[in-house]
Amino acid sequence: MPSRTVATPHGQLAVYETGDGPALVLLHADSGRASQWSDLAGRLGRDHRVVSFDFRGSGASSAAANGDYSYAGRAEDIDAVVEALKLDHLVVVAHSGGGPAALSYAASHPGRVAGVFLLDPPSDPRQMPPEVKKTFLSDLAGPGSLAAQKAFYGGIAGGNAAVRERVLRDTECTQAAARYGLGEAMAGWNPEPALDAWSGPLFILASQPSDTPAALYRLRPQIEHRVVENTGHWIHLEQPDEVERAIRDFAAPLQPRCAPSAAG
């Protein structure tokens, strides 16, 4: 059950919170949900205030009343949660499609964000063949949108059967109204302005299958990154120890050890 619900001009967001200390905001992937962070939230919550939430149209959150599933729109979700919980000096940890929303939010709130940690973010979609992109969006616009989503996410989930099953089950919790909008945002994203707009600390932890010429750190070689082998796209579900260490190593020098408590 959500710890609380945060109202926005476009709907309700289901928010989950645990722990006390410096703030970490964990963002799920497109067609994912906050519960995919549950294990790591518990681990990190031993000495951090850990907040996650279901983006608009996903999990237990409502669909966007304005139909906006762009990354800028989802950055508004982040802002609503951060404002409601009065978070500051936070590190944003974003998986996959949560990454562009994280970069958008961080660029417009540099005084609040201490750093951005991207976990297997989207590759540069401009390198996707136009015919593949067209078919992908056409499938999402039709009556078989759920099947199209499952085919896409099942194809990148990797070889762990339990993780793949969980990912496909969570995909069913994406509201039909959101499916096309999420895909449209991903297919139309230009990562270069987003990367240039955020000048603060940035780290990418990528899966080996994502280590291609289209990877974001190929666009900007100065971005610190590490590649994890023997995992699919949901690294935090397959190798939580590795992800926990990486998050802690990134966040530790960026946040005060004696941050304001959740009680203020």
GUZATI-880436 format. One line per field, with one value per atom (N, C-alpha, C): x, y, z; atom name. Coordinates in Angstrom, 2 decimals. Layout:
c1 = c(X, ...)
c2 = c(Y, ...)
c3 = c(Z, ...)
atom = c(CA, ...)
This chain:
c1 = c(0.85, 0.00, 0.88, 0.46, 1.23, 1.32, 2.45, 2.59, 1.66, 1.45, 0.56, 0.21, -0.75, -1.12, -0.85, -0.23, 0.06, -0.82, -1.56, -2.44, -1.65, -1.90, -1.32, -2.47, -2.22, -3.30, -3.86, -3.14, -3.55, -3.88, -3.89, -4.23, -3.56, -3.68, -3.14, -1.93, -0.90, 0.30, 0.43, 0.66, 0.88, 2.35, 2.62, 3.98, 4.32, 5.57, 6.05, 7.31, 7.42, 8.53, 9.01, 10.32, 10.89, 12.20, 12.59, 13.89, 14.00, 15.20, 15.50, 16.94, 17.21, 18.55, 18.54, 19.68, 19.72, 18.71, 18.12, 17.00, 17.47, 16.88, 17.02, 15.63, 15.47, 14.20, 14.43, 13.70, 13.88, 12.75, 13.11, 12.14, 12.12, 10.93, 10.81, 10.82, 10.91, 10.95, 9.57, 9.53, 8.26, 7.55, 6.26, 5.44, 5.92, 6.67, 7.06, 6.21, 6.72, 6.04, 7.04, 6.69, 7.63, 8.03, 7.16, 7.46, 8.69, 9.11, 10.33, 11.56, 11.40, 12.47, 12.37, 11.38, 11.10, 12.31, 13.00, 14.14, 15.23, 15.59, 16.64, 16.20, 14.93, 14.43, 14.62, 14.36, 14.56, 16.02, 16.90, 18.33, 18.84, 18.51, 18.99, 18.32, 17.11, 16.38, 16.97, 17.98, 18.66, 19.34, 19.76, 20.44, 20.11, 19.03, 18.56, 17.04, 16.56, 15.11, 14.84, 14.18, 14.00, 12.55, 12.38, 11.05, 10.95, 9.87, 9.57, 8.09, 7.69, 6.28, 5.97, 4.70, 4.24, 3.99, 4.67, 4.41, 2.96, 2.50, 1.15, 0.88, -0.28, -0.67, -0.06, 0.73, 1.41, 1.07, 1.15, 0.94, -0.38, -0.30, -1.50, -1.83, -1.07, -1.35, -2.42, -3.09, -4.14, -3.55, -4.35, -3.96, -3.87, -3.09, -2.97, -4.23, -4.88, -6.13, -5.91, -4.71, -4.41, -3.80, -3.64, -3.10, -1.63, -0.92, 0.50, 1.39, 2.09, 3.03, 4.46, 4.70, 6.03, 6.98, 8.27, 9.25, 9.11, 8.78, 8.55, 7.34, 6.30, 5.13, 5.46, 6.26, 6.64, 7.61, 8.38, 9.21, 8.33, 7.13, 6.18, 5.74, 5.63, 5.30, 6.39, 7.64, 8.76, 8.68, 8.44, 8.36, 7.23, 6.09, 4.95, 5.30, 5.97, 6.34, 7.40, 8.41, 9.48, 8.92, 8.02, 7.41, 6.54, 5.74, 4.84, 5.60, 6.74, 7.52, 8.63, 8.73, 9.72, 11.14, 11.49, 12.82, 13.80, 15.05, 16.08, 17.40, 18.31, 19.64, 19.53, 18.64, 18.33, 19.16, 19.36, 19.94, 18.80, 18.67, 17.64, 18.25, 17.63, 18.07, 16.97, 17.28, 16.23, 16.58, 15.65, 15.82, 15.19, 15.91, 15.38, 14.67, 13.38, 12.63, 12.40, 12.71, 12.68, 13.83, 14.88, 16.07, 15.84, 15.20, 14.95, 14.10, 13.13, 12.34, 13.22, 14.14, 15.06, 15.95, 16.49, 17.34, 16.57, 15.33, 14.49, 14.24, 13.91, 13.65, 14.92, 16.03, 17.27, 17.72, 17.58, 18.02, 17.23, 15.96, 15.13, 15.13, 15.78, 15.87, 17.29, 18.29, 19.68, 20.01, 19.28, 19.55, 19.06, 18.18, 17.61, 18.25, 18.80, 19.31, 20.82, 21.27, 22.71, 23.37, 22.61, 23.18, 22.12, 22.45, 21.54, 22.27, 21.65, 22.18, 21.23, 21.72, 20.89, 21.22, 20.21, 20.36, 19.84, 20.75, 20.42, 19.41, 19.80, 18.87, 18.62, 17.63, 17.37, 18.59, 18.79, 19.79, 19.24, 20.10, 19.70, 18.69, 17.41, 16.40, 16.54, 17.35, 17.57, 18.30, 18.94, 19.63, 18.73, 17.48, 16.52, 16.07, 16.09, 15.63, 14.21, 13.94, 12.62, 11.48, 11.69, 10.61, 10.30, 11.34, 11.13, 10.35, 10.72, 10.03, 8.57, 8.34, 6.97, 6.11, 6.65, 5.90, 5.63, 6.63, 6.50, 5.35, 5.31, 4.27, 2.91, 2.90, 1.63, 1.04, 1.89, 1.41, 0.86, 1.51, 1.04, -0.27, -0.54, -1.77, -2.97, -2.74, -3.82, -4.35, -5.28, -5.90, -4.93, -3.81, -2.82, -1.71, -2.00, -0.95, -0.29, -1.07, -0.49, 0.43, 0.00, 0.84, 2.13, 2.03, 3.22, 4.19, 3.65, 4.51, 5.18, 4.43, 5.00, 6.09, 5.88, 6.89, 8.17, 8.02, 9.20, 9.95, 9.24, 9.91, 10.39, 9.65, 10.12, 11.40, 11.58, 12.78, 14.02, 13.88, 15.05, 15.20, 14.29, 14.31, 15.48, 16.05, 17.17, 16.73, 17.67, 17.42, 16.88, 16.69, 16.15, 14.63, 14.13, 12.70, 11.82, 12.24, 11.44, 11.34, 12.45, 12.44, 11.57, 11.71, 10.90, 9.41, 9.04, 7.63, 7.13, 7.95, 7.54, 7.38, 8.32, 8.26, 6.99, 6.68, 5.49, 4.21, 4.22, 3.06, 2.88, 3.98, 3.89, 3.44, 3.79, 3.37, 1.85, 1.18, -0.28, -0.88, -0.07, -0.56, -0.39, 0.10, 0.14, -1.22, -1.83, -3.15, -3.09, -4.12, -4.15, -3.94, -4.47, -4.35, -2.90, -2.03, -0.64, 0.29, -0.11, 0.84, 1.43, 0.57, 1.09, 1.94, 1.47, 2.20, 3.59, 3.74, 5.05, 5.97, 5.43, 6.24, 6.60, 5.66, 5.90, 7.01, 7.00, 8.04, 9.41, 9.49, 10.76, 11.27, 10.39, 10.80, 11.22, 10.65, 10.94, 11.98, 12.60, 13.54, 14.85, 15.32, 16.67, 17.49, 18.40, 19.10, 20.12, 20.61, 21.72, 21.33, 20.21, 19.84, 19.64, 19.10, 18.87, 20.20, 21.16, 22.47, 23.20, 23.05, 23.73, 23.10, 21.80, 21.09, 21.45, 21.86, 22.23, 23.75, 24.30, 25.75, 26.25, 25.35, 25.74, 26.26, 26.57, 27.08, 26.12, 26.69, 25.89, 26.68, 26.00, 26.64, 25.67, 26.19, 25.37, 25.88, 24.98, 25.27, 24.46, 25.15, 24.48, 24.63, 23.68, 23.80, 24.66, 25.28, 26.14, 25.38, 24.13, 23.41, 23.17, 23.20, 22.98, 24.27, 25.40, 26.70, 26.95, 26.26, 26.28, 26.69, 26.90, 27.22, 26.13, 24.91, 23.81, 23.72, 24.61, 24.58, 24.83, 24.19, 24.30, 25.73, 26.52, 27.90, 28.79, 28.28, 29.02, 28.82, 27.68, 27.42, 28.27, 28.48, 29.24, 30.27, 31.47, 32.47, 32.88, 32.59, 32.97, 32.06, 30.94, 30.01, 30.64, 30.71, 31.19, 30.19, 30.70, 29.79, 30.51, 29.70, 30.22, 29.22, 29.72, 28.88, 28.85, 27.64, 27.44, 27.15, 27.89, 27.70, 26.72, 26.26, 25.39, 24.08, 23.47, 22.19, 21.39, 20.07, 19.20, 18.99, 17.93, 17.67, 17.32, 16.71, 16.31, 17.44, 18.53, 19.73, 19.43, 18.57, 18.30, 17.52, 16.85, 16.15, 17.06, 18.03, 18.93, 20.18, 20.73, 21.97, 21.84, 20.97, 20.74, 21.97, 22.85, 24.06, 24.91, 25.08, 25.89, 25.28, 23.97, 23.30, 23.35, 23.14, 23.21, 24.59, 25.64, 27.00, 27.22, 26.77, 26.99, 26.24, 25.01, 24.24, 24.91, 25.32, 25.97, 27.27, 28.08, 29.35, 29.12, 28.06, 27.77, 27.22, 26.29, 25.58, 26.40, 27.26, 27.95, 28.67, 29.46, 30.16, 29.29, 28.05, 27.19, 26.22, 25.99, 24.96, 25.54, 25.01, 25.48, 25.15, 26.02, 25.78, 24.66, 24.46, 23.41, 22.33, 21.61, 20.53, 19.34, 18.46, 17.23, 16.44, 15.84, 15.07, 13.71, 13.03, 11.70, 10.73, 10.97, 10.09, 10.38, 11.47, 11.81, 12.68)
c2 = c(-1.20, 0.00, 1.25, 2.30, 3.54, 4.13, 4.80, 5.51, 6.72, 7.29, 8.45, 8.65, 9.54, 9.93, 11.42, 11.78, 13.19, 13.64, 14.71, 15.26, 16.20, 16.08, 16.99, 17.58, 18.60, 19.14, 18.13, 17.02, 16.08, 14.70, 14.54, 13.23, 12.96, 11.73, 11.31, 10.41, 10.61, 9.80, 8.97, 7.67, 6.77, 6.83, 7.20, 7.45, 6.48, 6.01, 5.05, 5.62, 5.48, 6.11, 5.21, 5.19, 4.43, 5.06, 4.88, 5.30, 6.76, 7.13, 8.48, 8.80, 10.05, 10.46, 11.21, 11.29, 11.98, 11.37, 12.21, 11.77, 11.13, 9.98, 9.32, 9.19, 9.59, 9.43, 8.40, 7.29, 6.18, 6.20, 6.24, 6.34, 5.06, 4.57, 3.32, 3.57, 2.48, 2.52, 2.76, 3.04, 3.07, 1.73, 1.81, 0.61, -0.25, 0.36, -0.31, 0.20, 0.01, 0.53, 0.61, 1.41, 1.67, 0.40, -0.60, -1.82, -2.54, -2.23, -2.84, -2.36, -1.31, -0.80, -1.30, -2.11, -2.43, -2.99, -3.95, -4.56, -3.53, -2.76, -1.77, -0.63, -0.28, 0.77, 0.34, -0.93, -1.42, -1.39, -1.76, -1.75, -0.32, 0.55, 1.93, 2.70, 2.27, 2.94, 2.76, 1.92, 1.79, 3.08, 3.89, 5.14, 6.28, 6.12, 7.18, 7.30, 8.46, 8.63, 8.29, 7.18, 6.67, 6.86, 7.54, 7.83, 7.25, 6.55, 6.11, 6.38, 6.37, 6.58, 6.01, 5.77, 5.33, 6.57, 6.64, 7.74, 7.73, 8.85, 8.97, 7.81, 7.20, 6.12, 4.77, 4.68, 3.43, 3.00, 1.70, 1.18, 1.64, 2.18, 2.62, 4.09, 4.78, 6.19, 6.30, 7.43, 7.63, 8.01, 7.85, 8.32, 9.84, 10.39, 11.85, 12.43, 13.31, 13.90, 14.69, 15.23, 16.02, 15.17, 13.88, 12.99, 13.16, 13.85, 14.16, 13.11, 12.32, 11.33, 11.62, 12.86, 13.28, 13.23, 13.31, 13.34, 14.62, 15.73, 16.97, 16.83, 16.16, 15.93, 15.07, 14.04, 13.17, 13.87, 14.83, 15.64, 16.45, 16.82, 17.50, 16.57, 15.28, 14.32, 14.31, 14.29, 14.32, 15.58, 16.71, 17.97, 17.95, 17.39, 17.34, 16.52, 15.40, 14.54, 15.21, 15.79, 16.46, 17.61, 18.38, 19.50, 19.00, 17.98, 17.48, 16.92, 16.29, 15.66, 16.57, 17.77, 18.77, 18.19, 17.58, 16.99, 18.04, 17.89, 18.80, 18.05, 18.57, 17.99, 16.49, 16.17, 14.77, 14.23, 12.93, 12.21, 11.46, 11.67, 11.00, 9.77, 8.62, 7.35, 6.89, 6.80, 6.55, 5.37, 4.43, 3.28, 3.56, 3.23, 3.20, 4.51, 4.42, 5.61, 6.63, 6.28, 7.29, 8.27, 7.87, 8.70, 10.04, 10.07, 11.37, 12.30, 11.75, 12.58, 13.11, 12.28, 12.71, 13.84, 13.72, 14.77, 16.07, 15.95, 17.14, 17.83, 17.05, 17.64, 18.27, 17.55, 18.04, 19.34, 19.43, 20.63, 21.86, 21.66, 22.80, 23.04, 22.16, 22.31, 22.02, 22.69, 22.37, 22.63, 23.54, 23.82, 22.75, 21.89, 20.83, 19.48, 19.29, 17.97, 17.92, 16.96, 16.81, 15.97, 15.08, 14.23, 13.37, 12.85, 11.99, 10.68, 9.58, 8.23, 7.54, 7.21, 6.57, 5.08, 4.27, 2.82, 2.31, 1.89, 1.40, 2.31, 3.57, 4.52, 4.17, 4.80, 4.53, 4.88, 4.10, 4.45, 5.58, 6.17, 7.27, 6.77, 7.14, 6.61, 7.15, 8.17, 8.69, 7.67, 6.69, 5.65, 4.46, 4.53, 3.47, 3.64, 2.57, 2.69, 3.25, 4.19, 4.81, 3.82, 2.75, 1.80, 1.02, 0.76, 0.09, 1.00, 2.26, 3.23, 3.37, 3.44, 3.59, 2.39, 1.19, -0.03, -0.09, 0.28, 0.27, 1.17, 2.39, 3.33, 2.92, 2.37, 1.90, 0.78, -0.13, -1.23, -0.71, 0.31, 0.87, 1.63, 2.10, 2.87, 1.97, 0.69, -0.22, -1.03, -1.93, -2.74, -3.74, -3.99, -4.91, -4.21, -3.05, -2.25, -2.99, -3.71, -4.43, -5.54, -6.27, -7.33, -6.74, -5.57, -4.92, -4.52, -3.99, -3.63, -4.86, -5.92, -7.13, -7.71, -7.66, -8.17, -7.35, -6.03, -5.16, -5.39, -5.33, -5.46, -6.88, -7.87, -9.24, -9.46, -8.73, -8.89, -8.31, -7.39, -6.79, -7.19, -8.03, -8.39, -9.29, -9.99, -10.87, -12.29, -13.11, -14.54, -15.02, -14.13, -14.53, -14.65, -15.88, -16.11, -15.41, -15.40, -14.77, -13.26, -12.65, -11.21, -10.91, -11.71, -11.50, -11.61, -12.59, -12.76, -11.56, -11.07, -9.91, -8.67, -8.46, -7.29, -7.32, -8.48, -8.59, -8.41, -8.89, -8.71, -7.23, -6.55, -5.12, -4.30, -4.75, -4.05, -3.97, -4.98, -5.00, -3.89, -3.32, -2.26, -0.87, -0.82, 0.46, 0.67, 1.81, 2.07, 2.21, 1.70, 1.72, 3.12, 4.12, 5.50, 5.98, 5.33, 5.77, 5.10, 3.97, 3.14, 3.88, 4.47, 5.16, 6.37, 7.13, 8.33, 8.02, 6.92, 6.52, 6.16, 5.39, 5.01, 6.20, 7.11, 8.30, 9.15, 9.28, 10.07, 9.45, 8.14, 7.45, 7.56, 7.30, 7.29, 8.68, 9.73, 11.08, 11.82, 11.16, 11.83, 12.16, 13.37, 13.76, 13.92, 12.99, 13.02, 14.13, 14.68, 15.64, 16.91, 17.58, 18.75, 18.40, 17.21, 16.81, 16.63, 16.01, 15.81, 17.14, 18.04, 19.34, 20.24, 20.08, 20.96, 20.67, 19.44, 19.08, 19.05, 19.97, 20.07, 19.50, 18.95, 18.39, 16.98, 16.34, 14.98, 14.00, 13.15, 12.19, 10.89, 9.79, 8.47, 7.53, 6.67, 5.67, 4.27, 3.42, 2.00, 1.27, 0.65, 0.07, -1.45, -2.10, -3.54, -3.76, -4.92, -5.21, -5.15, -5.64, -5.52, -4.08, -3.14, -1.73, -1.01, -1.71, -1.10, -1.11, -0.22, -0.15, 1.25, 1.46, 2.82, 3.84, 3.38, 4.31, 4.66, 4.13, 4.42, 5.90, 6.44, 7.88, 8.31, 7.45, 7.83, 7.82, 7.32, 7.47, 8.89, 9.50, 10.87, 11.87, 11.59, 12.48, 11.63, 11.47, 10.58, 10.95, 12.19, 12.60, 12.01, 11.42, 10.85, 9.61, 9.60, 8.41, 7.28, 6.08, 4.96, 3.64, 2.63, 1.27, 0.32, -0.76, -1.75, -3.02, -3.52, -4.74, -5.89, -6.97, -8.14, -9.11, -10.03, -11.13, -10.62, -9.66, -9.15, -8.61, -8.59, -7.94, -6.49, -5.90, -4.47, -4.10, -5.01, -4.72, -5.15, -4.40, -4.76, -4.83, -3.92, -3.86, -5.07, -5.78, -7.00, -8.22, -8.18, -9.32, -9.22, -8.02, -7.85, -6.69, -6.84, -5.73, -5.33, -6.28, -5.93, -4.96, -5.24, -4.38, -2.99, -2.92, -1.63, -0.85, -1.53, -0.84, -0.22, -0.98, -0.45, 0.77, 0.68, 1.78, 3.04, 2.88, 4.04, 4.66, 3.83, 4.35, 5.06, 4.47, 5.09, 6.44, 6.55, 7.80, 8.85, 8.44, 9.40, 9.89, 9.05, 9.37, 10.72, 11.03, 12.33, 13.53, 13.28, 14.37, 14.87, 14.09, 14.43, 14.55, 15.48, 15.62, 14.38, 14.00, 12.82, 13.06, 14.31, 14.64, 15.47, 14.84, 15.52, 15.70, 16.66, 16.82, 15.53, 15.20, 13.97, 14.13, 12.99, 13.02, 13.82, 13.87, 14.60, 16.10, 16.47, 17.89, 18.33)
c3 = c(0.00, 0.00, 0.00, -0.71, -0.70, 0.70, 0.97, 2.23, 2.26, 1.10, 0.98, -0.48, -0.71, -2.07, -2.23, -3.32, -3.60, -4.76, -4.53, -5.56, -6.47, -7.77, -8.76, -9.57, -10.37, -11.21, -12.20, -12.41, -13.45, -12.91, -11.58, -11.03, -9.70, -9.24, -7.95, -8.15, -7.35, -7.41, -6.14, -6.31, -5.17, -4.78, -3.52, -3.05, -1.93, -1.94, -0.96, -0.31, 1.00, 1.72, 2.84, 3.04, 4.14, 4.55, 5.80, 6.27, 6.64, 7.05, 7.49, 7.13, 6.81, 6.43, 5.12, 4.43, 3.14, 2.17, 1.34, 0.49, -0.81, -1.10, -2.39, -3.00, -4.24, -4.95, -6.06, -5.99, -6.92, -7.95, -9.22, -10.31, -11.13, -11.42, -12.17, -13.68, -14.42, -15.88, -16.47, -17.76, -18.48, -18.28, -18.03, -17.83, -16.67, -15.76, -14.53, -13.38, -12.18, -11.00, -9.86, -8.85, -7.75, -7.01, -6.98, -6.23, -6.77, -7.99, -8.51, -7.74, -6.96, -6.12, -4.67, -4.34, -2.93, -2.19, -2.80, -2.13, -1.85, -2.86, -2.67, -1.76, -1.80, -0.90, 0.55, 0.84, 2.19, 2.60, 1.69, 1.99, 2.21, 1.27, 1.34, 2.47, 2.85, 3.91, 5.29, 5.41, 6.71, 7.13, 6.14, 6.48, 5.51, 4.75, 3.87, 3.99, 3.65, 3.45, 1.99, 1.76, 0.41, -0.03, -1.14, -1.67, -3.08, -3.34, -4.70, -4.95, -6.19, -6.49, -7.87, -8.10, -9.42, -10.28, -11.42, -12.35, -12.81, -13.32, -13.88, -14.86, -14.70, -15.60, -15.30, -14.23, -13.89, -12.47, -12.22, -10.88, -10.28, -9.06, -8.35, -8.56, -9.40, -9.69, -10.77, -10.80, -11.80, -13.15, -14.18, -15.50, -15.49, -16.41, -16.50, -17.11, -16.38, -16.88, -18.15, -18.33, -19.53, -20.64, -20.41, -21.43, -21.72, -20.85, -21.08, -20.41, -21.22, -20.70, -21.17, -21.52, -21.94, -20.76, -21.05, -19.96, -19.15, -19.80, -19.06, -18.14, -18.62, -17.78, -16.59, -16.81, -15.69, -14.74, -15.26, -14.36, -13.41, -13.87, -12.99, -11.86, -12.14, -11.08, -10.02, -10.47, -9.52, -8.66, -9.30, -8.57, -7.55, -7.92, -6.99, -5.75, -5.95, -4.82, -3.96, -4.59, -3.84, -3.02, -3.60, -2.87, -1.72, -1.97, -0.93, 0.26, -0.01, 1.06, 1.57, 0.97, 1.39, 1.36, 0.25, 0.09, -0.42, -0.04, -0.52, -0.58, -1.38, -1.54, -1.84, -2.75, -3.02, -4.18, -4.14, -5.28, -5.96, -7.26, -8.05, -8.69, -8.46, -9.03, -9.98, -11.25, -12.25, -13.13, -13.23, -14.12, -15.48, -16.53, -17.89, -18.24, -18.61, -19.03, -17.94, -16.69, -15.63, -15.77, -16.53, -16.66, -17.34, -18.50, -19.13, -18.27, -17.54, -16.62, -15.50, -15.01, -13.95, -14.43, -15.64, -16.19, -16.38, -16.85, -17.03, -15.70, -14.68, -13.36, -12.80, -12.86, -12.28, -12.94, -14.25, -14.96, -14.54, -14.18, -13.78, -12.28, -11.52, -10.06, -9.58, -10.14, -9.78, -8.32, -7.69, -6.28, -5.34, -5.83, -4.98, -5.21, -6.39, -6.78, -6.61, -5.81, -5.58, -6.66, -7.29, -8.32, -8.97, -10.15, -10.91, -11.23, -10.84, -11.08, -12.05, -13.23, -14.25, -14.32, -14.16, -14.20, -15.55, -16.40, -17.74, -18.45, -18.67, -19.30, -20.76, -21.38, -22.80, -23.65, -24.69, -25.69, -26.55, -27.36, -28.22, -29.26, -29.14, -30.07, -31.48, -31.66, -33.01, -33.89, -33.23, -33.99, -34.29, -33.86, -34.19, -35.64, -36.44, -37.83, -37.89, -38.79, -38.85, -39.01, -39.78, -39.99, -38.71, -37.91, -36.63, -35.68, -35.64, -34.79, -35.20, -36.50, -37.00, -36.62, -36.77, -36.43, -34.93, -34.14, -32.68, -32.24, -32.75, -32.35, -32.90, -34.09, -34.67, -33.83, -33.36, -32.52, -31.20, -30.63, -29.36, -29.51, -30.71, -30.94, -31.20, -31.43, -31.80, -30.63, -30.91, -29.85, -29.22, -29.88, -29.33, -28.58, -27.99, -27.35, -26.19, -25.39, -24.26, -24.76, -25.76, -26.33, -26.90, -27.53, -28.09, -26.99, -25.89, -24.77, -24.18, -24.01, -23.43, -24.33, -25.63, -26.56, -26.45, -26.33, -26.24, -24.93, -23.81, -22.52, -22.27, -22.76, -22.63, -23.39, -24.48, -25.29, -24.66, -23.71, -23.07, -21.60, -21.13, -19.70, -19.34, -20.32, -20.03, -19.77, -19.30, -19.19, -17.87, -16.90, -15.60, -15.71, -15.63, -15.87, -14.85, -13.59, -12.54, -12.77, -13.15, -13.43, -14.64, -15.67, -16.87, -16.55, -15.77, -15.40, -14.61, -13.70, -12.90, -13.77, -14.67, -15.55, -16.40, -16.95, -17.80, -16.97, -15.75, -14.88, -14.54, -14.25, -13.93, -15.13, -16.32, -17.53, -17.62, -17.10, -17.12, -16.26, -15.36, -14.48, -15.09, -16.32, -17.04, -17.69, -17.42, -17.97, -19.48, -20.14, -21.61, -22.16, -21.46, -21.93, -21.96, -21.19, -21.09, -22.08, -22.62, -23.39, -24.59, -25.40, -26.58, -26.18, -25.21, -24.79, -24.28, -23.54, -23.05, -24.21, -25.15, -26.31, -27.19, -27.35, -28.15, -27.54, -26.22, -25.54, -25.76, -25.61, -25.78, -27.21, -28.17, -29.58, -30.07, -29.49, -29.96, -29.15, -28.19, -27.28, -27.98, -27.77, -28.19, -26.92, -26.62, -25.33, -25.19, -26.28, -26.16, -25.41, -25.71, -24.90, -23.43, -23.16, -21.77, -21.04, -21.70, -21.08, -20.88, -21.84, -21.74, -20.68, -20.45, -19.51, -18.06, -17.76, -16.39, -16.28, -15.51, -15.37, -14.05, -13.24, -11.95, -12.08, -10.94, -10.93, -11.61, -12.45, -13.22, -13.35, -13.12, -13.26, -13.95, -14.81, -15.49, -15.17, -14.69, -14.50, -15.56, -16.51, -17.67, -17.70, -18.33, -18.58, -19.82, -19.90, -21.04, -22.38, -22.45, -23.72, -24.17, -23.22, -23.57, -23.94, -23.83, -24.11, -25.62, -26.31, -27.77, -28.21, -29.51, -29.98, -29.68, -29.37, -29.07, -27.59, -26.76, -25.32, -25.07, -24.03, -23.76, -23.49, -22.85, -22.53, -23.77, -24.89, -26.15, -26.70, -26.37, -26.81, -26.04, -24.76, -23.89, -23.13, -23.71, -23.11, -21.69, -21.28, -19.93, -18.85, -19.25, -18.27, -17.63, -16.32, -15.62, -15.77, -16.02, -16.19, -15.88, -15.68, -15.50, -16.14, -16.71, -17.37, -16.53, -16.29, -15.50, -16.45, -16.30, -17.16, -16.54, -17.35, -16.90, -16.28, -16.92, -16.43, -17.60, -17.43, -18.39, -18.01, -18.51, -18.35, -16.91, -16.15, -14.77, -13.83, -13.87, -13.11, -11.62, -11.14, -9.70, -9.21, -10.10, -9.71, -9.80, -10.69, -10.87, -10.01, -9.87, -9.13, -8.14, -7.14, -6.21, -5.41, -5.10, -4.35, -5.14, -6.42, -7.30, -7.39, -7.54, -7.69, -6.38, -5.26, -3.97, -3.75, -4.02, -3.85, -4.73, -5.97, -6.90, -6.47, -6.01, -5.54, -4.33, -3.39, -2.18, -2.52, -3.40, -3.77, -4.44, -5.24, -5.93, -4.96, -4.11, -3.26, -2.07, -1.54, -0.28, -0.29, -1.31, -1.26, -1.62, -2.04, -2.52, -1.47, -0.41, 0.56, 1.96, 2.75, 4.13, 4.95, 5.84, 6.66, 7.67, 8.04, 9.01, 8.32, 7.41, 6.68, 7.59, 7.27, 8.07, 8.07, 9.19, 9.30, 8.64, 8.44, 7.83, 8.67, 9.97, 10.86, 10.85, 10.14, 10.06, 11.22)
atom = c(N, CA, C, N, CA, C, N, CA, C, N, CA, C, N, CA, C, N, CA, C, N, CA, C, N, CA, C, N, CA, C, N, CA, C, N, CA, C, N, CA, C, N, CA, C, N, CA, C, N, CA, C, N, CA, C, N, CA, C, N, CA, C, N, CA, C, N, CA, C, N, CA, C, N, CA, C, N, CA, C, N, CA, C, N, CA, C, N, CA, C, N, CA, C, N, CA, C, N, CA, C, N, CA, C, N, CA, C, N, CA, C, N, CA, C, N, CA, C, N, CA, C, N, CA, C, N, CA, C, N, CA, C, N, CA, C, N, CA, C, N, CA, C, N, CA, C, N, CA, C, N, CA, C, N, CA, C, N, CA, C, N, CA, C, N, CA, C, N, CA, C, N, CA, C, N, CA, C, N, CA, C, N, CA, C, N, CA, C, N, CA, C, N, CA, C, N, CA, C, N, CA, C, N, CA, C, N, CA, C, N, CA, C, N, CA, C, N, CA, C, N, CA, C, N, CA, C, N, CA, C, N, CA, C, N, CA, C, N, CA, C, N, CA, C, N, CA, C, N, CA, C, N, CA, C, N, CA, C, N, CA, C, N, CA, C, N, CA, C, N, CA, C, N, CA, C, N, CA, C, N, CA, C, N, CA, C, N, CA, C, N, CA, C, N, CA, C, N, CA, C, N, CA, C, N, CA, C, N, CA, C, N, CA, C, N, CA, C, N, CA, C, N, CA, C, N, CA, C, N, CA, C, N, CA, C, N, CA, C, N, CA, C, N, CA, C, N, CA, C, N, CA, C, N, CA, C, N, CA, C, N, CA, C, N, CA, C, N, CA, C, N, CA, C, N, CA, C, N, CA, C, N, CA, C, N, CA, C, N, CA, C, N, CA, C, N, CA, C, N, CA, C, N, CA, C, N, CA, C, N, CA, C, N, CA, C, N, CA, C, N, CA, C, N, CA, C, N, CA, C, N, CA, C, N, CA, C, N, CA, C, N, CA, C, N, CA, C, N, CA, C, N, CA, C, N, CA, C, N, CA, C, N, CA, C, N, CA, C, N, CA, C, N, CA, C, N, CA, C, N, CA, C, N, CA, C, N, CA, C, N, CA, C, N, CA, C, N, CA, C, N, CA, C, N, CA, C, N, CA, C, N, CA, C, N, CA, C, N, CA, C, N, CA, C, N, CA, C, N, CA, C, N, CA, C, N, CA, C, N, CA, C, N, CA, C, N, CA, C, N, CA, C, N, CA, C, N, CA, C, N, CA, C, N, CA, C, N, CA, C, N, CA, C, N, CA, C, N, CA, C, N, CA, C, N, CA, C, N, CA, C, N, CA, C, N, CA, C, N, CA, C, N, CA, C, N, CA, C, N, CA, C, N, CA, C, N, CA, C, N, CA, C, N, CA, C, N, CA, C, N, CA, C, N, CA, C, N, CA, C, N, CA, C, N, CA, C, N, CA, C, N, CA, C, N, CA, C, N, CA, C, N, CA, C, N, CA, C, N, CA, C, N, CA, C, N, CA, C, N, CA, C, N, CA, C, N, CA, C, N, CA, C, N, CA, C, N, CA, C, N, CA, C, N, CA, C, N, CA, C, N, CA, C, N, CA, C, N, CA, C, N, CA, C, N, CA, C, N, CA, C, N, CA, C, N, CA, C, N, CA, C, N, CA, C, N, CA, C, N, CA, C, N, CA, C, N, CA, C, N, CA, C, N, CA, C, N, CA, C, N, CA, C, N, CA, C, N, CA, C, N, CA, C, N, CA, C, N, CA, C, N, CA, C, N, CA, C, N, CA, C, N, CA, C, N, CA, C, N, CA, C, N, CA, C, N, CA, C, N, CA, C, N, CA, C, N, CA, C, N, CA, C, N, CA, C, N, CA, C, N, CA, C, N, CA, C, N, CA, C, N, CA, C, N, CA, C, N, CA, C, N, CA, C, N, CA, C, N, CA, C, N, CA, C, N, CA, C, N, CA, C, N, CA, C, N, CA, C, N, CA, C, N, CA, C, N, CA, C, N, CA, C, N, CA, C, N, CA, C, N, CA, C, N, CA, C, N, CA, C, N, CA, C)
